[in-house]
């Protein structure tokens, strides 16, 4: 990766010299002929000129380097921010005609990233290291959706084959591609330790590059520890899923002084406002006591009363122990199959816990404050966004386009009752790039409004 970035820097240096010479020449000629405006993208209407083709090429080099940097690590994110600054300097504003062309080009560059083998069966994500085992199953030809099936287990145990046996035929019946990862380290909370969570998200991206999968049709399901994974990863990345189906597994509960369950660990319940859920539990489960899911369901109900939303179904059976639900995987998936993600909910509730999860629906927070709760509302009639948060939203912003509000008209943004913006937002290439890191066209935005001026 370092070699790639260094080569890109050399190419950019060469292109910068070329652009400077070309711009100088063009300005001199333009002054003589009375031409002063050009498009930053060759697909848009503009006066032709070779210098601007090179300008486009340089921007593409910057975008390639942005995708090559690992934004989850501090050094990688610093590099990405530096590259965004270069993009801003190169293309300070996008015309309405150039946005469509740049959106397409950026997604093409994203699609050049990691892919998977299309063959069904066991594969390794890092073949040379013999690490990252997963199974490809379900419908592998023209899939209509994607299921991430999470296995159970614990300390020293857990096998992706278990989830495959439970869910594969049900996914295939729904014509979904199914990916069954095996946790990178077999611990009690294996889905959120040792980089497994990051890897699961990378698997989704790689699957979407390999198959033509609608990003609004991604589902998580699992049994036992896989239920925990479905709850937790589904909440952390609620803006990326259509529905969740945890079975005989619960999010981590918090116990009170009397050792009774009183709450659920942060970063789960608030985030699920816009995600349909089916939660299965047996009343006599000896491994995952029903109290854990019962307190989670209680907290979902309280959140529903407070913020609206939270479309969940709790399915409790008697005397089923720690077994699969009646009907197996088919009985689980058929209850969530009709759902589809809404990328633009009118209310977003976000309680971040991951420092690398910076975008959540149409919100962006460069350095999210762990366990803060952000509530953001769209008022499309008033063309207004209202946000509340108990912590300062330094580095926070709204990302948007006409799918969120009417951007040709003044947009009003309020934070904790105070107006922080009132005007027409500006489209920028850097914002398009920043919101394209997952290659999700529905969450790719061209405009950004800071929440702290």
C-alpha positions, -999 to 999 in steps of 0.1 A, spaced: 0 0 0 29 23 8 44 18 -26 10 26 -42 7 59 -23 43 70 -30 38 63 -67 6 83 -66 24 112 -49 50 113 -77 23 113 -103 5 141 -85 36 162 -84 41 158 -121 5 166 -128 6 197 -106 34 211 -126 15 203 -158 -17 218 -144 1 250 -133 17 255 -168 -16 247 -185 -36 270 -162 -12 299 -169 -15 294 -206 -53 291 -204 -57 322 -183 -36 342 -208 -55 330 -237 -88 333 -219 -81 370 -211 -75 376 -248 -106 358 -259 -129 367 -229 -133 331 -216 -131 327 -178 -152 297 -168 -144 260 -170 -158 227 -156 -138 207 -132 -150 175 -149 -146 166 -185 -180 151 -187 -197 184 -181 -203 212 -205 -172 234 -207 -147 250 -230 -123 223 -241 -87 224 -231 -60 198 -224 -50 214 -191 -84 205 -177 -81 169 -187 -50 167 -167 -68 185 -138 -94 156 -139 -66 131 -140 -49 146 -109 -82 145 -90 -86 108 -99 -51 101 -85 -60 119 -53 -92 98 -50 -73 66 -57 -49 74 -29 -78 83 -6 -93 48 -10 -59 32 -6 -53 48 28 -67 30 59 -90 55 74 -95 34 105 -60 40 117 -48 75 128 -20 78 103 -43 66 75 -70 91 84 -45 119 86 -35 110 51 -71 110 39 -77 144 54 -46 158 37 -58 143 4 -93 159 9 -75 193 14 -57 188 -19 -89 179 -36 -105 211 -22 -76 232 -35 -78 215 -69 -116 215 -73 -131 241 -49 -167 237 -61 -187 214 -82 -212 226 -108 -246 209 -109 -237 195 -143 -205 178 -131 -219 161 -100 -234 131 -118 -202 125 -137 -180 126 -106 -204 104 -87 -200 77 -114 -163 81 -116 -157 78 -78 -178 47 -77 -158 32 -105 -126 39 -86 -141 23 -54 -151 -7 -74 -115 -14 -82 -109 -25 -46 -110 -59 -30 -133 -86 -45 -142 -122 -36 -141 -154 -56 -176 -162 -69 -173 -199 -62 -194 -213 -34 -177 -229 -4 -149 -221 20 -125 -193 13 -99 -173 32 -98 -135 31 -60 -135 37 -50 -167 19 -12 -162 24 -17 -159 62 -43 -187 63 -66 -163 82 -101 -150 77 -121 -181 70 -156 -176 55 -181 -196 35 -199 -183 4 -234 -197 0 -269 -189 -8 -278 -176 -43 -245 -169 -62 -260 -160 -96 -278 -126 -97 -286 -124 -60 -314 -102 -48 -298 -94 -15 -270 -102 9 -272 -121 42 -243 -120 67 -249 -152 88 -231 -152 121 -222 -184 140 -224 -191 177 -196 -201 200 -175 -186 228 -141 -189 243 -122 -214 220 -152 -224 200 -172 -213 170 -174 -225 134 -188 -207 103 -201 -241 92 -227 -239 120 -243 -207 106 -241 -221 71 -261 -252 81 -286 -230 99 -292 -203 73 -279 -213 39 -309 -230 24 -332 -203 37 -310 -176 22 -310 -195 -11 -348 -197 -11 -349 -160 -8 -324 -156 -37 -299 -139 -13 -262 -143 -15 -250 -155 19 -216 -149 35 -208 -168 67 -176 -154 84 -158 -172 112 -146 -148 140 -109 -140 139 -105 -148 176 -128 -172 194 -138 -152 225 -171 -146 243 -176 -114 222 -158 -126 191 -178 -105 167 -166 -72 182 -130 -82 191 -97 -87 172 -108 -67 141 -136 -91 133 -162 -62 131 -140 -43 107 -135 -74 86 -173 -82 84 -178 -47 70 -150 -53 45 -166 -85 35 -199 -67 27 -180 -42 6 -160 -70 -12 -193 -89 -19 -209 -58 -33 -180 -53 -57 -181 -89 -68 -219 -92 -72 -245 -66 -82 -262 -64 -48 -286 -36 -38 -271 -19 -8 -307 -15 6 -310 -53 8 -283 -63 34 -294 -85 63 -277 -98 95 -288 -130 113 -273 -154 137 -277 -178 166 -263 -176 201 -231 -155 199 -242 -149 163 -274 -133 178 -252 -111 199 -232 -102 167 -264 -94 148 -276 -71 175 -243 -53 181 -229 -50 146 -264 -43 133 -267 -14 157 -232 0 151 -239 -1 113 -277 4 113 -274 27 83 -262 -2 62 -288 -29 69 -324 -36 59 -333 -58 89 -318 -80 117 -328 -114 130 -309 -124 162 -318 -159 176 -310 -170 211 -284 -143 215 -286 -108 231 -266 -76 233 -244 -73 263 -265 -64 294 -256 -42 323 -262 -55 358 -272 -35 388 -259 -38 423 -284 -66 429 -269 -85 399 -301 -80 379 -301 -68 343 -309 -31 342 -298 -19 308 -279 -27 276 -244 -16 267 -241 17 249 -242 21 212 -270 -4 206 -305 5 214 -306 42 202 -291 34 168 -318 9 159 -346 34 154 -349 28 117 -340 -9 115 -367 -37 116 -358 -65 139 -370 -100 147 -357 -112 181 -361 -149 190 -357 -163 225 -367 -194 245 -380 -189 280 -357 -216 294 -325 -210 275 -297 -221 299 -269 -204 279 -285 -171 270 -310 -164 298 -342 -147 286 -337 -118 309 -310 -104 286 -333 -102 256 -362 -91 277 -343 -61 291 -332 -53 255 -368 -55 243 -379 -33 272 -353 -7 263 -364 -8 226 -399 -1 238 -388 28 259 -368 42 230 -399 39 208 -419 59 232 -392 86 234 -381 88 197 -407 69 177 -397 42 152 -380 10 164 -401 -16 144 -393 -48 163 -410 -81 169 -402 -102 199 -407 -139 195 -405 -160 227 -412 -197 228 -416 -220 258 -393 -249 266 -370 -247 235 -337 -244 254 -308 -231 234 -321 -246 201 -329 -229 168 -363 -213 165 -392 -233 151 -388 -236 114 -351 -231 116 -335 -205 94 -365 -204 71 -387 -195 100 -364 -167 110 -356 -151 76 -391 -152 62 -402 -127 89 -377 -101 78 -374 -107 41 -398 -80 29 -379 -52 45 -357 -26 27 -333 -1 41 -344 36 41 -313 56 36 -330 89 44 -350 85 75 -367 117 88 -353 111 123 -318 97 130 -307 87 165 -270 79 168 -250 69 198 -214 63 184 -190 39 201 -165 33 172 -140 61 165 -138 49 128 -175 49 122 -178 86 110 -209 86 88 -243 75 100 -271 80 74 -269 117 65 -248 127 95 -210 129 96 -188 133 127 -151 134 122 -142 125 158 -174 111 172 -178 114 209 -183 79 223 -217 74 240 -230 108 231 -265 107 217 -274 127 186 -310 132 176 -314 147 141 -347 156 125 -356 165 89 -384 189 83 -388 187 45 -417 212 44 -396 239 62 -363 227 45 -348 225 79 -327 201 100 -329 202 138 -302 184 159 -299 179 197 -269 165 215 -256 168 251 -220 171 238 -204 198 216 -206 186 180 -172 199 170 -163 183 137 -198 172 131 -218 180 99 -249 172 79 -242 156 45 -269 160 20 -282 166 -15 -317 168 -30 -327 134 -17 -325 148 18 -337 185 13 -342 210 -15 -306 223 -18 -314 249 -45 -333 267 -17 -319 280 16 -314 252 41 -317 259 78 -298 239 104 -303 243 141 -283 227 169 -298 226 204 -323 253 193 -296 277 179 -294 284 141 -259 275 128 -266 277 91 -291 294 68 -283 294 31 -277 274 0 -251 246 5 -222 243 -18 -214 210 -37 -178 199 -33 -158 170 -47 -141 164 -14 -176 157 2 -185 133 -26 -152 115 -20 -155 114 18 -190 99 17 -181 73 -9 -157 52 12 -183 24 12 -193 27 -24 -229 31 -15 -246 55 -40 -275 60 -17 -253 74 11 -230 94 -13 -235 131 -9 -221 162 -25 -228 189 1 -218 193 37 -229 218 64 -208 220 96 -227 219 128 -201 241 146 -195 271 123 
